[in-house]
Amino acid sequence: MTLLHDASTVPTQTPSPAASVTPRLVPASIGRPGRVQTVHVSCPAWCVLDHLDERVVAVEDISHRGQVDHVEVPTMGDDLYSVFEVYSQLFSDPISEDPRMREASVVVTDGSNDAYLTPDMADVFADSLVAFAEQVRVLARTARGA
């Protein structure tokens, strides 16, 4: 697995705890074409969606998404093709029936399947990725020496 960036230059999102929990009121477009209204909704500071530009039919259809990060797995012989791409971002659905989805969570997706992780689940997953990355490095060193 290769990151799109050298690990030493990967920018990290380090919002202050106050910024990540302090919502702001933002305008949002609500309604069907011809009957659109602008309302103000509470939006977490980490949300990058433009709720005014991305119209939804009802207030309960509004969700929040953070900046997308991703990693690709390339393949030999085709510099333009990645075998896998995996994306992650913050997510919340304030009106979800599942109370865990109302809070900020981490969604990891390959574009067709989404895994929604609590912060604790995301930490465990990240630890697994670090261990996996170390094993890939061991395999690379072994392949170089073979």
C-alpha positions as CSV (number, residue, x, y, z in Angstrom):
1,M,0.0,0.0,0.0
2,T,1.4,3.4,-0.9
3,L,0.4,6.7,0.4
4,L,-0.1,9.5,-2.0
5,H,2.4,11.5,0.1
6,D,5.7,10.7,1.7
7,A,4.7,9.9,5.3
8,S,6.9,12.7,6.6
9,T,5.1,15.3,4.6
10,V,1.5,14.2,5.0
11,P,-0.6,17.1,6.3
12,T,-2.5,16.2,9.4
13,Q,-5.8,17.7,10.5
14,T,-5.4,18.8,14.1
15,P,-8.4,20.9,15.0
16,S,-8.5,22.3,18.5
17,P,-10.9,20.4,20.7
18,A,-13.0,23.6,21.1
19,A,-13.2,24.0,17.3
20,S,-14.3,20.5,16.7
21,V,-17.2,20.6,19.1
22,T,-18.3,24.2,18.6
23,P,-21.0,24.3,16.0
24,R,-21.7,27.3,13.8
25,L,-24.9,28.4,12.2
26,V,-24.8,28.2,8.4
27,P,-27.3,28.8,5.7
28,A,-28.8,25.8,4.0
29,S,-31.0,25.4,0.9
30,I,-34.1,23.2,1.7
31,G,-36.9,22.2,-0.6
32,R,-37.8,21.0,-4.1
33,P,-37.0,23.0,-7.2
34,G,-39.2,26.1,-7.4
35,R,-39.9,25.9,-3.6
36,V,-36.5,26.3,-2.1
37,Q,-36.1,28.1,1.2
38,T,-33.0,29.2,3.0
39,V,-32.8,28.1,6.7
40,H,-29.9,28.3,9.2
41,V,-28.6,25.0,10.6
42,S,-26.1,24.0,13.2
43,C,-22.9,22.8,11.5
44,P,-19.8,21.4,13.1
45,A,-16.6,23.4,12.5
46,W,-15.0,20.5,10.7
47,C,-17.8,20.2,8.1
48,V,-16.6,21.2,4.6
49,L,-20.0,21.0,2.8
50,D,-21.6,24.1,1.4
51,H,-25.2,23.5,2.7
52,L,-26.4,26.5,0.7
53,D,-25.0,25.1,-2.6
54,E,-26.0,21.5,-1.9
55,R,-29.7,21.6,-1.7
56,V,-31.7,18.9,0.1
57,V,-35.4,18.3,0.2
58,A,-35.8,18.4,4.0
59,V,-33.8,19.6,7.0
60,E,-33.6,16.0,8.2
61,D,-31.7,15.2,5.0
62,I,-28.7,17.3,6.0
63,S,-25.5,15.5,7.0
64,H,-22.0,16.8,7.7
65,R,-18.8,15.6,6.1
66,G,-15.2,16.6,6.7
67,Q,-12.2,16.8,4.4
68,V,-11.5,13.6,2.4
69,D,-8.2,11.8,2.8
70,H,-7.2,8.8,0.7
71,V,-4.6,6.1,0.0
72,E,-4.1,4.2,-3.2
73,V,-2.6,0.7,-4.0
74,P,-0.9,0.9,-7.4
75,T,0.1,-2.0,-9.5
76,M,3.2,-2.8,-11.6
77,G,3.0,-2.2,-15.3
78,D,0.2,0.4,-15.2
79,D,1.2,3.8,-13.8
80,L,-2.3,5.2,-14.3
81,Y,-4.2,2.4,-12.5
82,S,-4.7,1.9,-8.8
83,V,-6.0,-1.5,-7.8
84,F,-7.6,-0.1,-4.6
85,E,-8.5,3.3,-3.3
86,V,-9.6,3.9,0.2
87,Y,-11.1,7.1,1.5
88,S,-11.7,8.5,5.0
89,Q,-13.5,11.5,6.4
90,L,-15.4,12.8,9.4
91,F,-19.2,12.3,9.2
92,S,-22.3,12.9,11.2
93,D,-26.1,12.6,10.5
94,P,-27.8,14.8,13.1
95,I,-31.2,13.2,12.6
96,S,-30.1,9.5,12.4
97,E,-32.1,6.9,14.4
98,D,-28.8,5.6,15.6
99,P,-27.5,8.0,18.3
100,R,-23.9,7.0,17.4
101,M,-24.4,8.4,13.9
102,R,-25.5,11.8,15.3
103,E,-22.1,12.3,16.8
104,A,-18.9,12.8,14.8
105,S,-17.7,9.5,13.4
106,V,-15.1,8.4,10.9
107,V,-16.3,6.9,7.6
108,V,-13.9,4.7,5.7
109,T,-15.0,3.7,2.2
110,D,-13.7,2.2,-1.0
111,G,-16.4,4.0,-3.0
112,S,-18.9,1.2,-2.8
113,N,-18.9,0.1,0.8
114,D,-18.9,2.4,3.8
115,A,-17.6,1.5,7.3
116,Y,-18.8,3.9,10.0
117,L,-16.4,4.0,12.9
118,T,-16.8,5.5,16.4
119,P,-13.7,7.4,17.4
120,D,-12.6,4.4,19.5
121,M,-13.1,2.0,16.6
122,A,-11.2,4.4,14.3
123,D,-8.2,4.4,16.8
124,V,-8.2,0.5,16.8
125,F,-8.4,0.5,13.0
126,A,-5.6,3.1,12.7
127,D,-3.4,0.9,14.9
128,S,-4.1,-2.1,12.6
129,L,-3.2,0.0,9.6
130,V,0.1,1.0,11.2
131,A,0.9,-2.6,12.0
132,F,-0.1,-3.6,8.4
133,A,2.1,-0.9,7.0
134,E,5.1,-2.1,9.0
135,Q,4.5,-5.6,7.7
136,V,4.4,-4.3,4.1
137,R,7.8,-2.6,4.8
138,V,9.2,-5.9,6.0
139,L,8.0,-7.6,2.9
140,A,9.6,-4.8,0.7
141,R,12.9,-5.2,2.5
142,T,12.7,-9.0,2.0
143,A,11.9,-8.5,-1.7
144,R,14.8,-6.2,-2.2
145,G,17.2,-8.7,-0.6
146,A,15.8,-11.7,-2.5
